Amino acid sequence: MSSRLLLIGPPGAGKGTQAQRLSQALGVPAISTGDIFRAHLRDETPLGKQAKAYMDAGDNVPDSLTNDLVRDRLSQPDAAEGFLLDGYPRTIDQVRALDELLAESGQAMDAVVELVADPDVVVDRLKKRALEQGRADDDEAVVRHRLEVYAEQTAPLIGVYAERGLLAKVDGIGEIAEVTERIASALAARGILFTA
């Protein structure tokens, strides 16, 4: 069965970890915009060169270019039977672009999993990650700002997907396997079955 899923949640909620687990369990690729950007930069593709110009200037890659990068990735053979998106869409315009892209091939999103996490728990988790991995972007003030930006930008998307009946809110705090089990239960309620 094909599955087209979106994993959404604040920085530090465990999206990357859960995306990998779900990808393996469902047999679909986990697709993150960060990975797409890095692959295009590494391969020095025309899209990668355009993205690099924005990134080097410290600017966000514009929606139109991000949409093109995602369109290119979703056209790859491994995504034909489904995919798990992480980090896209981030704006209402990107939601529209994704809707149009899927509609072109008679597809639609099957479910949107929102990993919910208490901001204080996320800050503690990321401070620990900063110590373990030496990541400067995980300092408390930066993390709290990222959480504010996430809440501002993502709240409208959550509303759109909730109205469509696609949203499954899942507690993202706990042991990795426990969170995966919660996601499996939420997706099973939508007819998407897999063994966690």
Residue pairs with C-beta under 8 A, 6 or more apart in sequence:
1 192
1 193
2 28
2 81
2 82
2 110
3 26
3 28
3 82
3 83
3 84
3 110
3 111
3 192
4 82
4 83
4 102
4 107
4 108
4 109
4 110
5 22
5 26
5 28
5 82
5 83
5 84
5 85
5 109
5 110
5 111
5 112
5 113
5 187
5 192
6 84
6 85
6 86
6 89
6 109
6 111
6 112
6 113
6 161
7 15
7 18
7 19
7 22
7 84
7 85
7 86
7 113
7 115
8 15
8 112
8 113
8 114
8 115
8 154
8 157
8 158
9 15
9 114
9 115
9 116
9 117
9 172
10 115
10 117
10 119
10 122
10 146
10 147
10 150
10 151
10 154
11 122
11 126
11 143
11 146
11 147
11 150
12 117
12 122
12 123
12 125
12 126
12 129
12 143
13 115
13 116
13 117
13 122
13 172
14 115
14 117
14 172
14 176
14 179
15 86
15 87
15 115
16 32
16 86
17 176
18 115
18 172
18 176
18 179
18 180
18 183
19 30
19 32
19 84
19 86
20 30
21 176
21 180
21 196
22 30
22 84
22 180
22 183
22 194
23 29
23 30
23 84
25 180
25 184
25 194
25 195
25 196
26 82
26 84
26 192
26 194
27 81
27 82
28 79
28 81
28 82
28 83
28 84
29 76
29 78
29 79
29 83
29 84
30 83
30 84
30 86
31 70
31 73
31 74
31 79
31 83
31 84
31 85
31 86
31 88
32 85
32 86
32 87
32 88
33 66
33 69
33 70
33 86
33 87
33 88
33 90
34 87
36 69
36 70
36 72
36 73
37 48
37 51
37 55
37 61
37 69
39 48
40 47
40 48
40 51
40 69
41 48
41 51
41 52
41 55
42 48
47 65
47 68
47 69
47 72
50 65
51 61
51 65
51 69
54 60
54 61
54 62
54 65
55 61
61 69
63 91
63 93
63 94
63 97
66 88
66 94
67 94
67 97
67 98
67 101
70 85
70 88
70 97
70 98
70 101
71 101
73 79
74 83
74 101
82 110
85 98
88 94
88 98
89 95
89 97
89 98
89 157
90 153
90 154
90 157
91 153
91 157
92 156
92 157
92 160
95 157
95 160
98 109
99 108
102 108
102 109
109 161
109 164
109 166
110 166
110 190
110 192
111 166
111 168
111 186
111 187
111 190
111 192
112 158
112 161
112 166
112 167
112 168
113 168
113 170
113 183
113 186
113 187
114 158
114 167
114 168
114 169
114 170
115 170
115 171
115 172
115 179
116 169
116 170
116 171
116 172
117 171
117 172
117 173
118 173
119 144
119 147
121 173
122 143
122 147
123 140
123 143
123 144
123 147
126 138
126 143
127 138
127 139
127 140
127 143
129 135
129 138
130 136
130 138
130 139
158 167
161 167
168 183
168 186
168 187
168 189
168 190
169 186
170 179
170 182
170 183
170 186
171 179
171 182
172 179
173 179
174 182
177 196
180 196
181 196
183 196
184 194
184 195
184 196
187 193
187 194
